[in-house]
Amino acid sequence: MRIKTLALLLIVGLLALCGCPKPADQTDATPTADNADDALCANPPELSEIVPGTITGQADGRPFTAQAVYFEPSFGEWKLVISETPLADPTDIVIGGQSINIDLPEVPSSGWSHSRELSFGDGYFQVYKNDELKATTSWNASNAWVMRITSWDVKPFDESGELFQQAGSASGRIWVCYQAAGDHRDSWAQGSFENAPVRYMGKPDLKY
């Protein structure tokens, strides 16, 4: 018994001298995906800090580059879509690909600025389900964004016109962040857009 005790003490002493790592349950806490991204999404940049140019970022750990930016009414509200899928024309129906979908709290106008504090809802991030980059899923999570509209040139829906109509165009800049949760990683994008289509995909039934 005494020999076993001495052997155990010797092993503990050697571990202390060699500087071997502590057992896993005693190591210092390492930030996880969930809490490591809190600071990023909760601390948006100033509008002046948003670098102009193509909207780029990360979508669930993969590079994200916008090929289309457009505004349209949806379910009674104005919505901004930032999509990796380009538009064949201003009223093209987009199918597939990743996109950021933002519900706007009010009708934008020239000079309009808004900063959304980190909270859940009012949009979603359409991201790929896996590395095959085929099927996507709608990811709903806490999100924050900062946006400024520098130009908003939009006309009302033309009752005598086509069902799908380009209403005008908009320019501005944006930063948006989706907080990591579950299997999804930190996702964000920032940049500017020029003369993005503003469109009606049918007669709008807007609440504002």
C-alpha positions in Angstrom: 0.0 0.0 0.0 2.8 2.3 0.9 4.6 1.6 -2.3 1.4 2.5 -4.3 1.1 5.7 -2.4 4.7 6.7 -3.0 4.3 5.8 -6.7 1.2 8.0 -7.0 3.0 10.9 -5.3 5.9 10.5 -7.7 3.7 10.6 -10.8 1.9 13.8 -9.5 5.3 15.4 -8.9 6.5 14.6 -12.3 3.4 16.0 -14.0 3.8 19.2 -12.1 7.5 19.5 -13.1 6.9 18.8 -16.8 4.2 21.5 -17.1 1.8 19.0 -18.7 -1.7 20.3 -19.5 -4.3 20.2 -16.8 -7.1 17.7 -17.1 -9.9 19.0 -19.4 -12.3 19.7 -16.6 -9.8 22.1 -15.0 -8.7 24.1 -18.0 -9.6 27.8 -18.4 -12.9 28.4 -20.2 -12.4 28.8 -24.0 -14.9 31.0 -25.9 -17.4 28.9 -27.8 -19.0 29.9 -31.1 -22.1 31.1 -29.2 -20.3 33.6 -26.8 -17.3 34.4 -29.0 -19.6 36.3 -31.5 -21.5 38.3 -29.0 -19.1 41.2 -29.1 -19.1 41.3 -32.9 -22.9 41.5 -33.4 -23.5 43.6 -30.3 -21.0 46.3 -31.4 -21.9 47.6 -34.8 -19.6 50.0 -36.6 -20.4 53.6 -37.3 -21.8 54.3 -40.7 -18.6 56.1 -41.6 -16.7 52.9 -40.8 -18.6 50.8 -43.4 -16.2 50.3 -46.3 -17.9 51.1 -49.6 -17.8 48.5 -52.4 -19.4 45.1 -53.1 -21.2 43.7 -50.1 -19.1 40.8 -48.8 -18.7 38.7 -45.6 -19.2 35.3 -44.2 -22.2 33.0 -44.4 -22.0 30.2 -41.8 -18.2 30.1 -42.2 -18.2 30.4 -46.0 -17.3 33.5 -48.0 -20.4 35.5 -49.0 -20.4 37.9 -52.0 -23.5 39.8 -53.1 -24.5 39.5 -56.7 -27.8 41.3 -56.3 -29.4 43.8 -53.9 -33.0 44.7 -54.2 -36.0 46.1 -52.2 -39.6 44.9 -52.4 -42.8 44.8 -50.4 -43.4 41.4 -48.7 -46.2 40.4 -46.3 -47.1 44.1 -45.7 -43.6 45.4 -45.1 -40.7 46.6 -47.1 -37.9 44.1 -47.3 -34.2 44.3 -48.4 -32.7 41.2 -50.0 -28.9 40.8 -50.4 -28.4 37.7 -52.6 -25.5 35.7 -54.0 -27.7 34.9 -57.0 -27.7 37.6 -59.7 -30.8 39.1 -61.2 -31.4 38.4 -64.9 -33.6 41.6 -64.9 -34.9 43.9 -62.1 -38.1 41.8 -61.6 -36.5 38.4 -62.0 -37.7 35.7 -59.6 -34.7 34.4 -57.6 -34.4 30.7 -56.9 -31.6 29.1 -54.9 -28.5 30.5 -53.4 -27.7 32.2 -50.1 -29.3 35.5 -49.2 -29.8 38.0 -46.3 -33.4 39.0 -45.9 -34.1 42.1 -43.8 -37.6 43.3 -42.8 -37.4 47.1 -42.6 -39.2 49.0 -39.8 -40.5 51.8 -42.1 -40.4 53.1 -45.6 -36.8 54.2 -46.5 -36.2 57.6 -48.0 -33.2 59.5 -49.2 -30.9 60.2 -46.2 -32.7 57.6 -44.1 -30.5 55.9 -41.5 -31.3 53.1 -39.0 -29.5 51.0 -36.5 -31.1 47.8 -35.3 -29.8 46.5 -31.9 -29.1 42.9 -31.5 -32.4 41.0 -31.2 -34.2 38.0 -32.6 -36.5 38.1 -35.7 -37.3 40.6 -38.4 -35.5 38.6 -41.1 -33.5 35.5 -41.8 -30.2 34.4 -43.4 -30.7 31.8 -46.2 -27.6 29.6 -45.9 -26.4 26.3 -47.3 -27.2 23.2 -45.3 -23.9 21.5 -45.9 -20.7 21.6 -47.9 -22.4 20.3 -51.1 -23.6 23.9 -51.6 -26.9 22.8 -53.1 -29.9 22.9 -50.7 -30.3 25.9 -48.4 -32.2 26.5 -45.1 -33.7 29.6 -43.6 -31.6 30.4 -40.5 -33.5 32.6 -37.9 -31.2 34.1 -35.2 -30.5 37.2 -33.2 -29.2 39.8 -35.7 -28.2 43.5 -35.8 -27.7 45.9 -38.7 -26.8 49.4 -39.6 -28.0 51.0 -42.8 -28.0 54.3 -44.6 -30.0 55.1 -47.7 -28.3 57.8 -49.7 -30.8 57.7 -52.6 -34.4 56.4 -52.7 -36.1 57.2 -56.0 -39.4 55.2 -56.0 -42.8 55.6 -57.6 -46.1 54.1 -56.5 -47.5 50.9 -58.0 -49.0 51.5 -61.4 -52.5 49.9 -61.4 -52.6 49.9 -65.2 -49.1 48.4 -65.6 -47.7 44.9 -65.5 -48.0 42.7 -62.4 -44.2 42.8 -61.8 -42.9 46.3 -61.9 -39.6 48.1 -61.3 -40.6 51.0 -59.0 -37.2 52.7 -59.0 -33.8 52.4 -57.5 -31.9 52.9 -54.2 -28.3 53.4 -53.1 -26.7 53.2 -49.7 -24.5 51.2 -47.4 -25.1 48.4 -44.9 -23.5 46.3 -42.2 -25.4 43.2 -40.9 -24.5 40.5 -38.4 -26.1 37.2 -37.4 -25.1 35.8 -34.0 -23.8 32.3 -34.0 -26.2 29.7 -32.5 -26.4 26.0 -32.4 -24.5 24.5 -35.4 -24.4 27.9 -37.2 -21.4 30.1 -37.1 -20.9 33.8 -37.0 -22.3 35.4 -40.2 -22.0 38.9 -41.4 -21.7 41.2 -44.5 -21.0 44.8 -45.2 -20.5 47.1 -48.1 -22.5 49.5 -50.4 -25.0 49.3 -53.2 -25.7 51.6 -56.1 -29.0 51.9 -58.0 -30.3 48.7 -56.5 -33.8 47.8 -58.0 -36.8 48.7 -56.0 -39.7 46.5 -57.3 -43.3 45.4 -56.9 -43.8 41.7 -57.4 -47.6 42.1 -57.6 -49.8 44.8 -56.1 -48.4 45.6 -52.7 -50.5 45.5 -49.5 -48.3 47.6 -47.3 -49.0 48.3 -43.7 -46.9 51.5 -43.9 
